[in-house]
Amino acid sequence: MHAPQVLRALVRADEMWLVVLAAFVGCATGISVWLMTATTQLIHETLFLIGPADRLSAMASLNPFRTVLVPALGGLVLGLVTLGITRLRPRRTVDPIEANALFGGRMSLSGSLIVVVQTIMSNGVGASVGLEAGYTQIGSAISSRWGHAFRVRRNDLRLLVGCGAAAAIAGAFNAPLTGAFYAFELVIGTYTLVSFAPVAVAALVSQAVVQALGGSIFDLAPQVPGHIDALDYIPILALGMLCALLGISIMRGVTITEELFRKSGVPIWLRPGIGGLAIGTLALVTPAVLSSGHGALGVTFEHHDPLHLVVLLVVLKATASAISIGSGFRGGLFFASLFLGALLGKAFAGALAIVSAQHAIPQEVCALVGMSGLAVAIIGGPLTMGFLALEATGSLPMTVAVLAACVVSSLTVRRTFGYSFATWRFHLRGEAIRSAVDIGWMRNLTVGRMMRREMRTVRADTPLSAFKRDFPLGATQRVIALDEDDRYAGIVQLPEAHADADDDHRVRDIVHYAETVLLPQMTIKEAVAMFENAESDALIVVDNATDRHVIGLLTEQYALRRYSDELDRRRRELSGE
């Protein structure tokens, strides 16, 4: 389904109409965020028997029977539903980062709706996952679908996907700057003045829509000091490094949990049920491990708990998060990382007070620093978390301290681990993605698209005297030799053939690069590497490595020129030229 041609032409011709389209994206995403939040809260009220004003993770106690049974049975139902969906729709749904990095912003709306349902089910039964992954998935998918309907350019489609993600985070956290820079840092992969207007408009509209419908469940307004001493930055930076180490441990924990389930031989559909049983057992100690932790985060800033209880909760929540993702529940670690980081900061402040009461830092400060630092370690985006702290507190000194810790956390993760949670998952699947920067064009620019099909051929058993007669000097640069089965046998350089005085030789005696061939599905990057290794200025393209039937020829000069042109085009897009 496509929009009317007049509207498509307006959106493609004038960036102002792209901003208007971004506003509609923000509206639709805001409604989706509110619906997902309300649906999940209703499920919590029904399954765990809590009140409309209560938050699952903030409950002091729950019915023990339901605490264990709901996550276990809910995980079993989710496993069976996922099994049925996989058989009906075996294709894997890509998320916004992967879509923008590899597929030019193209996303499946139906697949994203499935992800949303799975995320609501996972969070609804108490799994320690957040809804933010579902928010960004549906917001970006709606944007992608509308962009496809208006037939926008590839770069504009990627921008619209970023608008959907920005709108999702802005609506979820009542923080438009946070949403905008989430899109720039994590989904679009870069920031330009040209892209700021549509992203900002989408974030602002989504925030307004969510507030009009009932408001965000993220309502954090901690009291922070108006000034932070210079000496306090030393422990703050140390806390940033601790956040990085905990973030790496959680990401490794998810991978280890998945590996244990694979080696155990437990069917995939049964794994969420077993994971739910483990999560329910942990929740018997404290319900704070359930769900994403919105309610528990507020309690963390309001109450001053003993150090040993805070440390215990860090261990329990981190374990529950790793089990949830590793066993097959659907969702993200965005809010779980915020909650865990706040707990880590609170524990750090308590330990610092024991070591030196004179140099103690308020728990609220450390909790905010830890919240942002751990989120940067797992999710990425130091500016995103800096703006979240700014919009939550309104304190510039607090924001500066948060940014300092975020920089340390980000650098530590990059130097010791190299990935955020999303890009780590791509790495495990064999994808070389470290950000949402568009590398899909490189995969689309294949040898098959660049090769030249016109070429001259000769039989490999042709006498050299006949070859010289048929191909005089100046007739062509090179001739392709074929064997008796029309398979590729090598390249004959015409000057070399005419320089050979022994007319008893045959063509096969002077061929080059007989074993070095290109395949049509190779990317330009792979082709350039082949040229460098072979030290050849031209290579033959064959249909496959077995049959070796010649289908084209590619020169190094042409490949490098196309590569340079595409790089220059991407540079102009990034700079807004």
Backbone torsions as a table, in degrees:
resi	resn	phi	psi	omega
1	MET	NA	129.6	-177.6
2	HIS	-122.6	151.9	176.6
3	ALA	-70.4	160.4	176.9
4	PRO	-55.3	149.1	-174.2
5	GLN	-59.9	-36.6	-179.4
6	VAL	-62.2	-44.3	-179.9
7	LEU	-67.7	-38.8	178.7
8	ARG	-61.8	-41.0	-179.5
9	ALA	-65.9	-38.4	179.2
10	LEU	-64.1	-45.4	-178.2
11	VAL	-65.0	-37.9	-179.1
12	ARG	-75.0	-28.1	-173.1
13	ALA	-90.4	-31.0	-172.0
14	ASP	-131.5	123.6	-178.0
15	GLU	-65.8	-19.9	177.6
16	MET	-63.0	-36.8	178.6
17	TRP	-72.4	-25.4	173.0
18	LEU	-66.6	-35.9	175.9
19	VAL	-64.8	-40.8	177.3
20	VAL	-61.7	-43.3	177.7
21	LEU	-62.6	-37.7	177.8
22	ALA	-63.5	-34.6	177.8
23	ALA	-64.2	-42.4	176.4
24	PHE	-64.5	-36.7	175.3
25	VAL	-59.9	-45.1	178.5
26	GLY	-61.1	-40.2	179.3
27	CYS	-63.8	-49.8	-179.6
28	ALA	-62.9	-40.2	-179.6
29	THR	-68.0	-40.9	177.9
30	GLY	-59.5	-42.1	176.8
31	ILE	-63.5	-41.8	179.2
32	SER	-62.9	-42.2	178.9
33	VAL	-61.3	-46.0	-179.6
34	TRP	-64.0	-42.4	179.9
35	LEU	-63.3	-43.6	179.3
36	MET	-63.4	-42.5	-179.9
37	THR	-64.3	-46.3	-178.9
38	ALA	-65.3	-40.2	179.7
39	THR	-63.7	-43.8	-179.7
40	THR	-65.0	-42.4	178.0
41	GLN	-61.9	-39.8	177.8
42	LEU	-63.2	-39.8	177.0
43	ILE	-64.0	-43.0	177.2
44	HIS	-59.3	-44.3	-179.4
45	GLU	-63.1	-38.0	-176.9
46	THR	-75.4	-45.6	-173.2
47	LEU	-82.8	-34.9	-176.2
48	PHE	-105.8	0.2	177.0
49	LEU	57.5	50.4	175.0
50	ILE	-106.4	164.9	-178.4
51	GLY	-80.9	163.9	-179.4
52	PRO	-60.9	-30.0	-178.8
53	ALA	-91.0	-4.3	-177.5
54	ASP	-87.6	157.1	172.8
55	ARG	-118.6	134.7	-171.6
56	LEU	-55.7	-48.2	-175.8
57	SER	-73.4	-13.4	-179.2
58	ALA	-94.2	-1.3	-178.2
59	MET	-69.2	138.9	177.5
60	ALA	-70.6	-34.8	178.9
61	SER	-157.0	157.3	177.6
62	LEU	-134.7	165.2	175.4
63	ASN	-61.2	119.2	-175.3
64	PRO	-56.9	-38.3	-178.6
65	PHE	-62.8	-47.7	179.7
66	ARG	-68.9	-34.8	-178.4
67	THR	-58.2	-37.1	180.0
68	VAL	-89.2	-41.8	-171.6
69	LEU	-71.7	-41.3	-175.4
70	VAL	-62.1	-51.1	178.1
71	PRO	-63.1	-36.2	-178.4
72	ALA	-67.6	-52.2	179.7
73	LEU	-68.4	-36.7	177.3
74	GLY	-62.8	-40.3	176.6
75	GLY	-64.9	-38.0	177.8
76	LEU	-64.0	-44.5	178.1
77	VAL	-62.9	-43.2	179.0
78	LEU	-60.9	-41.7	178.9
79	GLY	-61.5	-42.3	179.2
80	LEU	-68.5	-41.2	177.9
81	VAL	-63.0	-44.2	179.1
82	THR	-63.3	-38.3	177.6
83	LEU	-61.4	-45.6	178.3
84	GLY	-63.7	-41.4	179.5
85	ILE	-64.1	-41.2	-178.6
86	THR	-62.3	-37.5	179.3
87	ARG	-72.0	-34.7	179.4
88	LEU	-80.5	-32.8	-177.0
89	ARG	-138.0	83.0	-173.8
90	PRO	-70.3	-14.4	-178.0
91	ARG	-68.4	139.2	178.0
92	ARG	-81.4	137.2	179.2
93	THR	-85.3	130.1	-179.9
94	VAL	-87.7	150.4	178.1
95	ASP	-94.6	174.6	-175.0
96	PRO	-59.1	-38.8	-178.4
97	ILE	-64.4	-47.4	-180.0
98	GLU	-65.9	-39.6	-179.9
99	ALA	-60.7	-43.5	-178.9
100	ASN	-74.8	-29.4	-178.8
101	ALA	-77.5	-37.3	-170.2
102	LEU	-116.2	-29.0	-168.6
103	PHE	-119.1	18.5	176.3
104	GLY	62.2	26.8	177.8
105	GLY	89.0	3.7	-179.3
106	ARG	-78.3	124.3	179.3
107	MET	-133.5	154.9	178.6
108	SER	-93.1	122.5	178.6
109	LEU	-70.3	-41.1	179.8
110	SER	-65.8	-42.5	177.3
111	GLY	-63.2	-37.7	179.3
112	SER	-68.2	-35.8	175.9
113	LEU	-63.1	-36.6	175.4
114	ILE	-62.8	-43.7	177.4
115	VAL	-60.3	-41.3	179.3
116	VAL	-61.4	-45.9	179.1
117	VAL	-61.6	-44.9	179.4
118	GLN	-63.2	-38.5	179.4
119	THR	-66.9	-43.5	178.0
120	ILE	-62.6	-42.5	178.4
121	MET	-62.4	-44.0	-177.9
122	SER	-63.5	-50.9	-179.9
123	ASN	-67.7	-35.4	-177.2
124	GLY	-64.7	-33.3	-179.7
125	VAL	-90.3	4.4	172.8
126	GLY	102.7	2.0	178.2
127	ALA	-60.4	146.2	-174.6
128	SER	-81.6	63.2	178.4
129	VAL	-132.4	155.7	-179.7
130	GLY	-98.4	164.5	178.0
131	LEU	-86.7	-9.1	-173.2
132	GLU	-59.6	-35.3	177.3
133	ALA	-62.5	-39.0	176.6
134	GLY	-69.0	-39.8	177.3
135	TYR	-57.1	-52.8	-177.0
136	THR	-67.9	-32.6	179.9
137	GLN	-63.6	-49.7	-176.2
138	ILE	-73.3	-37.3	177.9
139	GLY	-62.8	-44.3	179.9
140	SER	-69.4	-36.8	179.6
141	ALA	-66.7	-40.2	175.7
142	ILE	-61.1	-43.9	179.1
143	SER	-61.2	-45.2	-179.4
144	SER	-62.0	-41.3	-179.5
145	ARG	-65.1	-42.9	178.7
146	TRP	-67.7	-39.7	176.8
147	GLY	-60.8	-39.8	177.1
148	HIS	-65.7	-38.3	179.7
149	ALA	-64.0	-34.0	179.3
150	PHE	-91.9	0.9	178.4
151	ARG	51.9	47.6	-179.7
152	VAL	-73.3	162.9	179.2
153	ARG	-66.2	163.1	-177.0
154	ARG	-56.2	-46.1	-178.0
155	ASN	-68.1	-34.7	177.3
156	ASP	-70.3	-33.4	177.5
157	LEU	-66.4	-41.5	176.3
158	ARG	-62.8	-37.8	178.1
159	LEU	-65.3	-41.5	178.6
160	LEU	-64.3	-38.1	175.6
161	VAL	-60.2	-40.2	175.0
162	GLY	-64.1	-37.1	176.6
163	CYS	-60.7	-41.4	178.4
164	GLY	-63.4	-41.8	178.4
165	ALA	-66.6	-41.8	178.5
166	ALA	-61.2	-44.3	179.8
167	ALA	-62.7	-38.2	-179.4
168	ALA	-63.8	-48.6	-178.1
169	ILE	-70.5	-38.8	178.4
170	ALA	-61.6	-42.7	178.5
171	GLY	-69.0	-37.4	-177.5
172	ALA	-70.1	-34.7	-174.3
173	PHE	-111.4	3.9	-177.8
174	ASN	54.2	43.6	-172.1
175	ALA	-145.3	90.2	-176.4
176	PRO	-65.8	-36.9	178.2
177	LEU	-65.9	-39.5	176.8
178	THR	-60.7	-45.5	179.6
179	GLY	-63.0	-42.7	-178.4
180	ALA	-62.8	-45.2	-176.9
181	PHE	-79.7	-19.9	167.9
182	TYR	-60.4	-43.8	179.1
183	ALA	-65.3	-46.0	-177.8
184	PHE	-63.6	-45.6	-173.2
185	GLU	-80.0	-35.2	-169.5
186	LEU	-110.7	-29.9	-172.5
187	VAL	-109.4	-41.5	177.1
188	ILE	-86.4	-37.8	176.0
189	GLY	94.4	-5.5	179.5
190	THR	-160.8	166.0	179.1
191	TYR	-123.0	130.7	173.5
192	THR	-137.7	157.9	177.5
193	LEU	-63.4	-32.6	-179.1
194	VAL	-65.3	-37.8	-176.7
195	SER	-84.0	-13.4	-173.5
196	PHE	-65.6	-44.0	-174.3
197	ALA	-59.1	-54.1	-178.9
198	PRO	-64.5	-37.4	-179.8
199	VAL	-66.5	-44.9	-179.9
200	ALA	-63.8	-42.1	179.6
201	VAL	-63.4	-43.7	178.5
202	ALA	-60.4	-42.5	-179.6
203	ALA	-65.8	-44.1	-178.7
204	LEU	-66.0	-42.2	-179.9
205	VAL	-65.2	-42.8	179.5
206	SER	-62.1	-44.0	178.1
207	GLN	-58.8	-44.9	-179.6
208	ALA	-63.2	-40.5	-179.6
209	VAL	-65.2	-46.4	-180.0
210	VAL	-62.5	-41.9	178.7
211	GLN	-64.6	-38.3	179.3
212	ALA	-67.2	-33.1	-178.2
213	LEU	-81.9	-14.9	179.9
214	GLY	151.7	-7.6	175.6
215	GLY	92.8	159.7	179.2
216	SER	-81.8	150.1	177.0
217	ILE	-80.9	-7.5	175.5
218	PHE	-87.3	102.1	-176.8
219	ASP	-130.5	80.7	-175.1
220	LEU	-116.0	121.2	179.6
221	ALA	-139.0	68.1	-177.5
222	PRO	-71.1	151.4	177.0
223	GLN	-88.1	117.5	-178.1
224	VAL	-120.9	153.3	179.5
225	PRO	-67.2	153.1	-179.2
226	GLY	-78.4	-8.1	-178.4
227	HIS	-147.1	142.0	176.7
228	ILE	-121.6	123.8	-177.8
229	ASP	-65.9	152.5	-179.8
230	ALA	-62.1	-37.0	179.9
231	LEU	-65.9	-25.8	-179.7
232	ASP	-67.7	-18.2	-179.0
233	TYR	-69.3	-23.5	179.5
234	ILE	-63.7	-54.9	176.2
235	PRO	-66.4	-29.2	178.3
236	ILE	-64.2	-42.7	177.6
237	LEU	-66.7	-37.1	176.4
238	ALA	-63.2	-38.1	177.3
239	LEU	-64.4	-37.5	176.4
240	GLY	-59.6	-39.1	178.4
241	MET	-68.6	-39.1	176.4
242	LEU	-62.5	-38.1	177.6
243	CYS	-60.7	-41.7	179.0
244	ALA	-61.9	-43.2	-178.8
245	LEU	-66.1	-40.6	177.7
246	LEU	-66.8	-39.7	178.6
247	GLY	-61.2	-43.8	177.7
248	ILE	-62.6	-40.3	179.4
249	SER	-62.1	-41.2	179.8
250	ILE	-66.2	-44.0	179.5
251	MET	-63.5	-41.0	175.5
252	ARG	-65.0	-38.0	-179.9
253	GLY	-62.3	-38.9	176.5
254	VAL	-61.9	-45.1	-179.7
255	THR	-63.7	-43.0	179.6
256	ILE	-63.9	-41.7	178.9
257	THR	-61.5	-45.0	177.7
258	GLU	-61.0	-41.3	-179.4
259	GLU	-65.5	-40.1	178.5
260	LEU	-63.7	-41.4	178.2
261	PHE	-64.9	-40.1	179.0
262	ARG	-63.5	-45.0	-178.3
263	LYS	-71.1	-22.7	-177.7
264	SER	-71.9	-21.3	-178.0
265	GLY	81.4	5.3	178.5
266	VAL	-68.2	132.5	179.2
267	PRO	-56.9	148.2	-176.8
268	ILE	-59.0	-39.2	-176.3
269	TRP	-69.4	-19.8	-179.2
270	LEU	-90.5	-17.6	-174.3
271	ARG	-62.5	-43.9	177.6
272	PRO	-61.0	-32.4	177.8
273	GLY	-64.6	-43.5	178.2
274	ILE	-66.6	-42.1	176.9
275	GLY	-62.0	-40.4	178.0
276	GLY	-63.4	-37.4	177.2
277	LEU	-63.2	-41.9	178.1
278	ALA	-65.3	-41.0	179.7
279	ILE	-65.6	-42.7	177.8
280	GLY	-61.1	-37.8	177.6
281	THR	-64.6	-42.5	176.5
282	LEU	-64.0	-34.3	-178.8
283	ALA	-69.3	-17.2	174.7
284	LEU	-64.6	-27.6	176.8
285	VAL	-74.4	-46.8	176.6
286	THR	-157.6	131.5	177.2
287	PRO	-66.7	-7.2	-178.5
288	ALA	-63.3	-18.3	179.9
289	VAL	-79.3	-12.4	-177.0
290	LEU	-80.1	152.2	175.6
291	SER	57.1	-161.0	-175.2
292	SER	-77.9	-31.3	176.8
293	GLY	107.5	22.8	179.5
294	HIS	-59.5	-49.4	-179.1
295	GLY	-65.9	-41.9	-178.7
296	ALA	-65.8	-30.1	178.6
297	LEU	-64.7	-42.0	176.9
298	GLY	-62.2	-40.5	177.9
299	VAL	-63.6	-37.1	-179.8
300	THR	-59.5	-39.5	-179.8
301	PHE	-79.3	-23.6	-176.0
302	GLU	-87.8	-33.6	-173.7
303	HIS	-108.2	151.7	175.8
304	HIS	-111.3	96.6	-176.5
305	ASP	-91.2	158.1	176.0
306	PRO	-60.4	151.0	-175.0
307	LEU	-58.6	-42.8	-175.4
308	HIS	-66.3	-32.0	178.1
309	LEU	-71.3	-36.8	178.7
310	VAL	-66.2	-43.9	179.0
311	VAL	-62.5	-41.3	178.4
312	LEU	-61.1	-41.3	-179.2
313	LEU	-67.5	-36.0	175.5
314	VAL	-58.6	-46.7	-178.7
315	VAL	-64.9	-44.7	-177.6
316	LEU	-65.9	-44.6	-177.9
317	LYS	-67.9	-42.1	178.6
318	ALA	-62.4	-41.0	178.5
319	THR	-64.5	-44.4	-179.5
320	ALA	-63.3	-38.6	179.6
321	SER	-66.1	-44.8	179.6
322	ALA	-63.6	-41.5	179.3
323	ILE	-65.8	-41.6	-177.8
324	SER	-59.8	-52.7	-179.3
325	ILE	-69.3	-42.7	-175.9
326	GLY	-67.7	-27.5	-178.4
327	SER	-87.9	-10.4	174.4
328	GLY	117.4	3.0	173.1
329	PHE	-67.2	150.1	-176.1
330	ARG	-101.9	134.5	179.4
331	GLY	155.6	-173.6	-178.5
332	GLY	-122.2	179.7	-179.2
333	LEU	-111.7	15.3	-177.1
334	PHE	-59.0	-62.4	-175.5
335	PHE	-73.1	-32.6	176.2
336	ALA	-60.0	-36.8	178.2
337	SER	-69.0	-35.1	175.9
338	LEU	-62.9	-46.8	-179.5
339	PHE	-64.7	-46.5	179.1
340	LEU	-63.1	-38.9	179.1
341	GLY	-65.2	-40.3	177.0
342	ALA	-62.8	-40.6	177.1
343	LEU	-63.8	-43.4	178.9
344	LEU	-61.8	-42.3	178.0
345	GLY	-63.3	-39.3	178.7
346	LYS	-65.1	-41.6	177.8
347	ALA	-66.0	-39.2	179.0
348	PHE	-63.0	-42.8	178.2
349	ALA	-63.0	-40.5	178.3
350	GLY	-64.3	-41.7	179.1
351	ALA	-67.6	-37.6	179.3
352	LEU	-65.5	-37.2	178.9
353	ALA	-66.3	-34.1	178.2
354	ILE	-69.6	-40.2	-178.3
355	VAL	-70.4	-45.1	-177.4
356	SER	-150.8	102.8	-178.9
357	ALA	-66.7	-28.0	-178.5
358	GLN	-70.2	-30.2	-177.4
359	HIS	-108.7	24.4	179.8
360	ALA	-69.0	148.0	177.6
361	ILE	-111.9	138.5	179.6
362	PRO	-53.0	141.6	-178.5
363	GLN	-59.7	-34.9	-178.8
364	GLU	-63.2	-38.8	178.9
365	VAL	-64.7	-49.6	-179.2
366	CYS	-65.0	-35.5	179.4
367	ALA	-64.9	-42.0	178.1
368	LEU	-66.4	-42.7	178.4
369	VAL	-62.8	-46.1	179.3
370	GLY	-64.3	-39.7	179.0
371	MET	-58.0	-48.2	-178.1
372	SER	-74.0	-40.3	-177.8
373	GLY	-63.6	-41.7	179.7
374	LEU	-71.3	-37.1	177.7
375	ALA	-63.1	-38.5	176.6
376	VAL	-64.8	-40.4	-179.5
377	ALA	-62.2	-38.9	-175.2
378	ILE	-92.1	-46.4	-174.5
379	ILE	-92.7	-37.7	-173.1
380	GLY	97.2	176.3	175.2
381	GLY	85.3	71.3	179.4
382	PRO	-61.8	-38.8	177.9
383	LEU	-66.8	-35.2	177.1
384	THR	-57.7	-48.3	-178.3
385	MET	-72.8	-30.7	175.0
386	GLY	-63.2	-43.5	178.0
387	PHE	-69.7	-30.7	175.8
388	LEU	-63.1	-42.5	177.1
389	ALA	-64.3	-40.2	179.9
390	LEU	-64.4	-45.1	-177.5
391	GLU	-73.9	-23.7	178.4
392	ALA	-81.5	-33.6	-174.2
393	THR	-110.7	-28.6	-174.4
394	GLY	70.8	14.4	-176.2
395	SER	-107.3	119.3	178.0
396	LEU	-69.7	-43.8	177.3
397	PRO	-58.6	-39.1	178.4
398	MET	-65.2	-38.6	179.6
399	THR	-65.1	-40.6	178.6
400	VAL	-62.5	-42.8	178.5
401	ALA	-63.3	-41.7	178.6
402	VAL	-62.8	-44.5	180.0
403	LEU	-62.6	-38.7	178.2
404	ALA	-61.3	-45.5	178.5
405	ALA	-66.3	-36.4	179.9
406	CYS	-65.0	-39.0	178.7
407	VAL	-63.1	-44.9	178.9
408	VAL	-63.0	-44.4	179.6
409	SER	-61.4	-45.6	-179.0
410	SER	-63.4	-45.3	179.8
411	LEU	-63.9	-40.2	179.9
412	THR	-63.3	-43.6	179.6
413	VAL	-65.3	-43.1	-178.6
414	ARG	-65.1	-37.5	-177.9
415	ARG	-77.9	-33.0	-174.9
416	THR	-102.3	-23.0	-175.9
417	PHE	-126.9	-47.2	172.7
418	GLY	94.2	-4.6	-174.7
419	TYR	-139.7	152.3	162.7
420	SER	-86.8	177.5	-177.1
421	PHE	-61.7	-44.1	-177.8
422	ALA	-64.8	-48.6	-177.4
423	THR	-71.4	-26.3	174.8
424	TRP	-64.7	-39.9	178.3
425	ARG	-65.1	-38.7	176.4
426	PHE	-63.4	-41.8	179.8
427	HIS	-60.2	-40.0	179.8
428	LEU	-66.2	-26.4	177.9
429	ARG	-87.4	-1.6	179.0
430	GLY	92.5	9.2	178.5
431	GLU	-91.0	132.6	-179.8
432	ALA	-90.8	65.8	-178.2
433	ILE	-115.8	125.7	176.0
434	ARG	-115.9	-6.2	177.5
435	SER	-164.6	-177.9	179.1
436	ALA	-88.6	5.7	176.9
437	VAL	-56.4	135.1	-171.6
438	ASP	-68.4	111.1	171.2
439	ILE	-117.1	3.4	180.0
440	GLY	-64.7	-30.7	178.4
441	TRP	-59.9	-31.3	-179.1
442	MET	-68.2	-36.3	178.0
443	ARG	-72.7	-31.7	179.2
444	ASN	-73.9	-26.6	-179.7
445	LEU	-85.4	83.0	-174.1
446	THR	-97.6	167.3	177.0
447	VAL	-60.5	-39.3	-179.6
448	GLY	-60.4	-30.5	179.8
449	ARG	-82.6	-24.1	-175.0
450	MET	-98.3	-19.9	-171.4
451	MET	-67.8	156.5	175.5
452	ARG	-102.4	132.2	-175.4
453	ARG	-90.4	-17.8	-179.7
454	GLU	-82.8	122.2	177.8
455	MET	-158.9	162.4	-179.4
456	ARG	-108.0	139.3	-175.8
457	THR	-123.7	161.7	178.7
458	VAL	-150.7	152.2	176.3
459	ARG	-72.7	140.8	-176.9
460	ALA	-67.1	-24.3	-179.2
461	ASP	-92.0	10.1	178.7
462	THR	-68.4	132.4	176.2
463	PRO	-60.8	149.1	-177.2
464	LEU	-66.1	-32.5	178.6
465	SER	-63.7	-40.7	178.1
466	ALA	-68.9	-36.1	179.7
467	PHE	-63.6	-42.6	-179.1
468	LYS	-65.1	-35.6	179.2
469	ARG	-68.1	-41.2	-176.7
470	ASP	-78.4	-26.7	-176.4
471	PHE	-128.2	80.4	179.4
472	PRO	-67.5	160.9	178.2
473	LEU	-56.7	135.7	-179.3
474	GLY	92.4	-11.7	-179.1
475	ALA	-68.1	-36.9	179.3
476	THR	-166.1	170.6	178.6
477	GLN	-85.2	-39.7	-174.2
478	ARG	-146.7	153.8	178.1
479	VAL	-128.5	141.9	-177.2
480	ILE	-94.2	125.1	178.8
481	ALA	-90.9	136.4	178.5
482	LEU	-122.6	146.6	176.9
483	ASP	-84.6	-172.5	-175.3
484	GLU	-67.4	-17.3	178.0
485	ASP	-100.5	17.7	-178.4
486	ASP	61.8	26.2	176.2
487	ARG	-93.6	152.5	-177.6
488	TYR	-63.6	132.2	-178.8
489	ALA	-121.5	-10.6	178.3
490	GLY	142.8	177.6	179.7
491	ILE	-112.6	134.1	177.2
492	VAL	-104.3	122.2	175.2
493	GLN	-84.7	120.8	-172.7
494	LEU	-60.0	-45.5	178.8
495	PRO	-61.0	-37.7	179.8
496	GLU	-66.1	-39.3	-179.8
497	ALA	-63.5	-43.1	-179.6
498	HIS	-72.9	-21.7	177.8
499	ALA	-79.8	-15.0	-179.9
500	ASP	-80.4	116.2	-176.1
501	ALA	-84.7	-12.3	-177.4
502	ASP	-86.4	99.8	-178.0
503	ASP	-74.5	-7.4	175.8
504	ASP	-76.4	-16.1	177.5
505	HIS	-66.4	155.3	174.0
506	ARG	-112.3	167.5	-174.8
507	VAL	-57.5	-38.7	-177.1
508	ARG	-62.5	-18.5	-178.2
509	ASP	-77.8	-15.8	-174.6
510	ILE	-123.8	15.1	-178.5
511	VAL	-76.8	158.2	177.6
512	HIS	-127.3	157.8	172.9
513	TYR	56.4	38.2	-179.3
514	ALA	-65.9	-27.8	-177.3
515	GLU	-102.8	-4.3	-177.3
516	THR	-106.1	112.6	-177.9
517	VAL	-135.8	157.3	173.1
518	LEU	-102.4	151.4	175.2
519	LEU	-110.7	147.9	-173.4
520	PRO	-62.8	-26.4	-178.1
521	GLN	-84.8	-4.5	178.7
522	MET	-65.0	143.6	176.5
523	THR	-81.1	167.4	-179.8
524	ILE	-63.0	-33.0	178.7
525	LYS	-64.2	-42.7	178.6
526	GLU	-67.0	-37.3	-179.8
527	ALA	-65.2	-44.0	179.7
528	VAL	-62.2	-38.4	177.7
529	ALA	-64.8	-36.5	178.0
530	MET	-66.2	-41.1	177.5
531	PHE	-61.4	-42.5	-179.5
532	GLU	-64.5	-43.2	-178.5
533	ASN	-68.3	-39.3	-177.5
534	ALA	-81.6	-17.0	-175.4
535	GLU	54.2	46.0	-179.2
536	SER	-121.5	149.7	177.5
537	ASP	-93.7	-2.1	176.7
538	ALA	-157.9	144.1	177.7
539	LEU	-137.1	153.9	-178.6
540	ILE	-88.4	145.0	176.0
541	VAL	-105.3	125.4	179.2
542	VAL	-114.0	161.2	-175.5
543	ASP	-66.6	-40.5	175.5
544	ASN	-160.6	167.5	-174.4
545	ALA	-70.7	-16.3	-177.7
546	THR	-90.6	-55.2	-176.3
547	ASP	-76.7	-35.6	176.4
548	ARG	56.9	39.1	173.8
549	HIS	-84.5	130.1	-175.1
550	VAL	-71.7	130.0	178.4
551	ILE	-123.6	-9.4	179.9
552	GLY	-180.0	179.7	180.0
553	LEU	-139.7	141.3	178.9
554	LEU	-130.5	131.8	177.5
555	THR	-97.8	150.7	179.7
556	GLU	-64.6	-38.4	-178.8
557	GLN	-60.1	-45.5	-179.1
558	TYR	-68.0	-41.3	-179.7
559	ALA	-61.6	-44.4	-179.8
560	LEU	-66.8	-36.2	178.6
561	ARG	-66.3	-43.1	177.1
562	ARG	-63.5	-40.5	179.0
563	TYR	-62.4	-44.1	179.7
564	SER	-65.1	-41.7	179.2
565	ASP	-61.9	-43.4	-179.4
566	GLU	-66.9	-41.2	177.6
567	LEU	-61.9	-40.9	179.4
568	ASP	-66.4	-36.7	177.7
569	ARG	-65.2	-42.8	178.5
570	ARG	-65.4	-37.5	178.3
571	ARG	-62.2	-42.0	179.7
572	ARG	-65.8	-37.0	178.1
573	GLU	-64.9	-42.1	-179.3
574	LEU	-66.0	-35.9	-177.7
575	SER	-86.9	-5.7	178.6
576	GLY	78.0	18.5	-179.5
577	GLU	-73.6	NA	NA
